[in-house]
Amino acid sequence: VQLQASGGGLVQPGGSLRLSCTASGFSLDHFAIGWFRQAPGKEREGVSCVSDGSTYYGDSAKGRFTISRDNAKNTVYLQMNFLEPEDTVIYYCATGCTVDYVNKYSSWGQGTLVTVSS
């Protein structure tokens, strides 16, 4: 099951972006959906996840990012506020809430690059 992340781009420090995660051919509302990110030379890490109506956030996302679902649009969003240069990485979405789960049972789609710079 491969999902498509989009919505990345260039934003100034302190700005906001909304990422979208979409799928073709199946309904996302049957799955736990996670947002992940990976900086060059670092391991991929979990950012946020929505599962069975509950939401989870990694330390880097708490207080700044919000995950949400729009089942009518078959889309999961990651609203990112107060962006910092350290948030400049590629973001991925996948079915599952942990990197280990995605590696074992799902797959990584193409990510979307977020660049935070003045």
Long-range contacts (C-beta under 8 A, 24 or more apart in sequence): 1-26, 1-31, 1-95, 1-106, 1-107, 2-106, 2-107, 2-108, 2-109, 3-28, 3-33, 3-93, 3-94, 3-95, 3-109, 4-93, 4-109, 4-110, 5-35, 5-91, 5-92, 5-93, 5-109, 5-110, 5-111, 5-112, 6-112, 7-112, 8-90, 8-91, 8-111, 8-112, 8-113, 8-114, 8-115, 9-113, 9-114, 9-115, 10-115, 10-116, 10-117, 11-83, 11-114, 11-115, 11-116, 12-116, 12-117, 12-118, 13-83, 13-84, 13-85, 13-116, 13-117, 13-118, 14-82, 14-83, 15-83, 15-116, 16-79, 16-80, 16-81, 16-82, 16-83, 17-80, 17-83, 17-114, 18-77, 18-78, 18-79, 18-80, 19-77, 19-78, 19-80, 19-91, 19-93, 19-112, 19-114, 20-75, 20-76, 20-77, 21-75, 21-76, 21-77, 21-78, 21-93, 22-74, 22-75, 23-74, 27-71, 27-74, 28-69, 28-71, 28-74, 28-75, 28-76, 29-69, 29-71, 29-74, 31-95, 31-96, 32-95, 32-96, 32-97, 33-67, 33-69, 33-76, 33-93, 33-94, 33-95, 34-93, 34-94, 34-95, 34-96, 34-97, 34-98, 34-102, 35-65, 35-67, 35-76, 35-78, 35-91, 35-92, 35-93, 36-91, 36-92, 36-93, 36-94, 36-99, 36-102, 37-89, 37-90, 37-91, 37-92, 37-111, 38-89, 38-90, 38-92, 38-111, 39-88, 39-89, 43-99, 44-92, 44-99, 45-99, 46-97, 46-98, 46-99, 47-78, 47-91, 48-78, 49-96, 49-97, 50-76, 51-97, 56-97, 60-86, 60-87, 80-114, 83-114, 83-116, 84-116, 85-116, 85-117, 86-116, 87-114, 87-116, 88-114, 88-115, 88-116, 88-117, 89-113, 89-114, 90-114
